[in-house]
Amino acid sequence: MFADGNYQLLLPEIRVTVSNLSQAIRFLVDNDFLRGVEMKAGEADEKLIEVIGDSTESMQSMVPESEDPEVQTGHKNL
């Protein structure tokens, strides 16, 4: 495919590219960025969707509770 001279010219670039790619993959694995990624094509179709948390509950916990009804509703009770 490559003449010997051309291959020798490309060898340092190939080594750098392989090194950079392996560092990137190692970073992804070490930091759990690949958790839940399919190991074989089609695995995602076999697994059911998993609910991790209810967004309604988490949003309600973020809203501060106030004892003053005017603050809660935004208007005065007449």
Secondary structure, DSSP 4 states (H G I P E B T S, - for coil): ---HHHHHHHHHHHHHHHHHHHHHHHHHHHTTTTTT--SSTTHHHHSPP-----HHHHHHHHSPP-S-HHHHHSS---
